[in-house]
């Protein structure tokens, strides 16, 4: 089962300049290889902020409880949602709520937003507080080049819900 909260991408949108979805996908492939114990086709995946964000501007995750039962998804994937004017830090709480215990939350974003986005400069501390509260554990984080237009660095965080 696959659910995307925002799925509209205009034809003229330059998806080839966005590395976030590509790097998030690589993290998924690493966690769930072809010969893995869980076939990818059986995963229940929530793709948060899939697309440009235009569709979800009024109904963004993190501003309220979404209409999804607790512990529903094996995997929650976020690419580009943690930037200026996008998902608030509290969206992580909602992602953890809907992720199954043992499931994964993958967040791929521009590295610079950790330092220049007033909405997200506290993201590292917030993630750590969620870990200290026993809600998830960090599996990895990878810094990479080519997140946006081949010039911006990105970071992909992988957490596992406890």
N, C-alpha and C positions, 0 to 999 in steps of 0.2 A: 504494500500500500504506500502511496506517495501523495503527500499533500503539500502544495506550495501556497503560502499565504499571499504572495504577490506574483502573478504569472505573466503580466503583460510586458513585452519588450517590443517597442516599435521597430519596424524594418530598418529604419535609418540609424538605429542605435548602434554605435561602434563596439560590438561585443569583443572584437579582436584586440582591443586595447586594454581589456580588463583581465588581469591575471588571477584575481581572487577566486572566481569559480573554478578555474583550472587547478589552483593549488589546493583548494578545499577538496576537489575530486581526487587529487593524488593522495590526500590524507585518508579518504574513504577507501581507496584501493589498497593502501597499505594495511589498514585495519581489517579489511575483508577481502583477502586474496581469492582468486578463482578457485583454488583448492582448499579454501578454509572450511571451518566447521559450520559456518552459517552461509548458505547460498545468498548472494546479493539480491536475487530476485524475490527472496522471502522477507527482506528487511522492510520494516515500516519506517519511512523517512519523512521528516518534516523539514522542508526547505524554506527557511525564514528569509523573507525579503528577496525572493527570486524575481529578478527583473529590475526595472528602473526605479521602483519605489513609487511611481506615479499612482498606481492603483491603491496602494495601502496607506497613503498619507493620512487619511482620516481614521484608520483602524489599525494602528501599529501595535505590535506586540510590546508589552512592557508598560503600556498605559492603562491596561485593565486585564482581567483574566480572560483568556481566549476560551472559546467554547470547545474545549478538548478535554477529555477525561485525563486524570492523573495517570502516569506510567503507561502511556500509549505507544510511544515511538522508540525504536531501537537506536535511532540516529537522528540528531538534530544538526542541520548544517546551516551555517550563516556565512555569507560572502558579501562583504561590503555594507552591512547594516550598521556597523559601529563607526559612523562618520558624522560630521556636523549636521544636526537637524534630523538624524535618523533615530534608531532605537536607543532608548535610555539604558543605563546600566541595569536597571531593574528588569529589563527583558531577560537577563540571564536567569533570574529566579523563575520566570515562567517557562523558560526552556528546560530548566532542571525539573520542574514539576511535571511536564508532559513526557519527559524522557524516562524510559524504563530503568530500574536499577540494573547496573552493569552496562547500560547503553552509553553512547558517546555524544558529546556536544563538540562540534568543530566550528571554530570561528576564524575566518580569514579576512584580514583587513589591512589597510595601509598603515605601515609602522608609524609614520609621522603623526597620525591621529591620536596616538597615545600621549603625545606631548603638546600638540597645538590645538586640539579640539576641546573647547571648554566643557563639552558634554562628556568627554571620554578620558580626560587626563587622570582620572581616578580609577580607570579600568583595571590596572594591575592590582591595586590595593583591594578593589571590590572582588576580583577573582580570588585573591588570597583569602579574603574574609569568608567567602563561600566554602573554600577548602577547610579553613579552620573550624567552620561550623559543621563539618562532616557531611556536606552535601555532595561533594565531588572531589576527585583527585586529578591533578595535572598529569597527563601521560607524556605530553611533549609540547614544545613550541619551537617553531622553525622560522628564522628570518631569511628572506630571500629577495633577490632582485627581480624586477620586471612585473611588479604588481599592477602598475598603471602606466600605460604608454611606454613600457620598457625602461622608464627612468625612476620610478618610485619604488622604494622597498616596501615589502609587505611582511606580515607575520601571520602564521597560522598556529592557533592554540588548539590542542586536543585535550579534552577533559573526559573523564569517565564518571558517571553518576554512581554514587555509593548507595 
